């Protein structure tokens, strides 16, 4: 039996209103924040934005059949549909979406993962460790998994309307648990308002998004809000990497909050990480529960110390969800590859070619340090910097690569609307010198990857960084198909044919 569509009156009761005018008896069959997606029976939310104000499209939404408008502005004059004025359109969107979908968040145990680096890997590993019997939902950078089906993601942390729709589909798909990547933008813009996280994870804080947050303190404060509850109770357990200085600060500030599970190599960590071996085959480590004097020994094929941290965070999500150590170890034996995260695309002719999402100086530094430690020959890196984003991190990314890679090939990433010459100019500031045998600037990303493959010799490693799982380039408002992994495979095949 199909669910009855709620009335405007019922939905409006779910949020705090400043003023409303018009009859609220109409049934609502759809919620929309984009006027182009309004259909007859829609409730339209005129959200404020950094570039576009939703109030500009109220008239269009009404013309398309909207039965009501939620806005922060008081619209004067005669309006053919009810107007609901609220103090925060985003909070109203979240509260009304929760009511519209029947509060699916109440029947799901949710884990939220935040941090500059590692969110995707931790979330996907945690989903795997949790999903022994029943499906586990996932909302993240690479994909949305709602139990019955999976589809590509369009945003790391979706708008509240989309999040509640996804949680509703998870509930219908038989999920009892879900893991969600939580970005600083998502927190600051209240896209997770009203979502009660059972578990929250903090991985790290390094330079990124300072074009949005202005400074590190604002960036940190946005992340920290997740652990205090964003329109919802604080998480039952907070899992925090205290080897990161911002994580240590967060753990110290949360002493009076709900339970904190700190982890790291520090001796004062609740869960201490003791790394035993790291090499080209993976690594092994002990995870010691210092409170109870228990430990588990873990072996993994994941590469690098930072992946030890990612795996530990996923293990602790599973432990906090009452998954036994034995079950965790059994699931670790069959860990899936995480798309575009240190993904080995080819190892032909004894040259390893990897694709990774690294797009900060810290991520590039960690990736190169790991690859240098397991590569007999030279390490070559291909990467660019995104346009219309934090310019101050570009030179730092190049400086990190310059200090570790044997060859740097600087190229385009997603230039968006910014001139590529400006991006290259910012990147050059991070170079210690311009040796043409070691540093190359090649505008075309495909040509840059091809050049790296030609340079590489037996025993070398090529890292194509920055885009990871993405299958497009964003240039002048257009999304042009481009997948680093597919391009690498195609070019390797062409090079092999050319050498015959």
PyMOL commands that set and color helices and strands:
alter all, ss='L'
color gray80, all
select helices_A, chain A and resi 8-12+35-37+54-63+89-100+104-107+119-130+160-172+184-188+210-213+216-228+245-253+305-320+325-332+348-350+361-374+391-402+420-428+445-455+484-499
alter helices_A, ss='H'
color red, helices_A
select strands_A, chain A and resi 19-21+30-32+42-46+68-71+82-85+109-114+136-139+143-145+150-152+177-181+199-202+237-241+259-264+271-279+282-289+294-300+343-346+352-356+379-383+407-410+439-441+461-465+472-475+478-481
alter strands_A, ss='S'
color yellow, strands_A
deselect
rebuild
show_as cartoon
